[in-house]
Amino acid sequence: AVRARLAEAADLVDVEGYAVAWVARRYDIPVNLIKLVSDPADEDAGRLWIDGVAECSRVLSEYLAAER
């Protein structure tokens, strides 16, 4: 029921990032999360994942190079 309600309003769900942020806040540790979408959450996810990871790697590399 909760998942269905979230799906109506949200395009993305970030479970892992929330956990990292929660622990960092709990222990007063500064954290920055940089997240990229590597694949859709549907039946094509496995097929598209490898292409998505390659693209995310490229984008993240460019971002980190610009931050230096």
C-alpha positions as CSV (number, residue, x, y, z in Angstrom):
1,A,0.0,0.0,0.0
2,V,2.8,2.5,0.9
3,R,4.8,1.5,-2.2
4,A,1.8,2.1,-4.4
5,R,1.2,5.5,-2.9
6,L,4.8,6.5,-3.4
7,A,4.8,5.3,-7.0
8,E,1.9,7.7,-7.8
9,A,3.9,10.7,-6.6
10,A,7.6,9.8,-7.0
11,D,9.8,9.3,-10.0
12,L,12.7,8.0,-7.9
13,V,13.3,6.3,-4.6
14,D,16.7,6.4,-2.9
15,V,16.8,3.8,-0.1
16,E,20.6,3.5,0.2
17,G,21.3,7.3,0.3
18,Y,18.7,7.7,3.0
19,A,20.5,5.1,5.1
20,V,23.9,6.8,4.6
21,A,22.5,10.2,5.5
22,W,20.7,8.9,8.6
23,V,23.8,7.3,10.0
24,A,25.9,10.4,9.2
25,R,23.4,12.6,11.0
26,R,23.1,10.2,13.9
27,Y,26.9,10.4,14.5
28,D,27.3,14.0,13.4
29,I,29.4,13.2,10.4
30,P,29.3,15.5,7.4
31,V,28.3,13.8,4.2
32,N,27.6,14.7,0.6
33,L,25.8,12.2,-1.6
34,I,26.1,12.3,-5.4
35,K,23.5,10.0,-6.9
36,L,22.9,9.2,-10.6
37,V,20.1,7.0,-12.0
38,S,21.7,4.0,-13.7
39,D,18.6,2.2,-14.9
40,P,14.8,2.3,-14.8
41,A,13.0,0.3,-12.1
42,D,11.1,-2.0,-14.5
43,E,11.5,-5.2,-16.5
44,D,14.2,-3.6,-18.7
45,A,16.5,-2.7,-15.7
46,G,18.9,-5.6,-16.2
47,R,19.3,-5.1,-19.9
48,L,19.8,-1.3,-19.5
49,W,22.0,-1.4,-16.4
50,I,25.3,-1.8,-18.1
51,D,24.7,1.1,-20.4
52,G,23.5,3.3,-17.5
53,V,26.5,2.5,-15.4
54,A,28.8,3.5,-18.2
55,E,27.0,6.8,-18.7
56,C,26.9,7.5,-15.0
57,S,30.6,6.8,-14.7
58,R,31.3,9.4,-17.4
59,V,29.0,12.0,-15.8
60,L,30.5,11.5,-12.4
61,S,34.1,11.7,-13.7
62,E,33.3,15.0,-15.4
63,Y,31.6,16.3,-12.2
64,L,34.5,15.3,-10.0
65,A,37.1,16.8,-12.4
66,A,35.2,20.1,-12.3
67,E,35.1,20.1,-8.5
68,R,38.8,19.9,-8.2
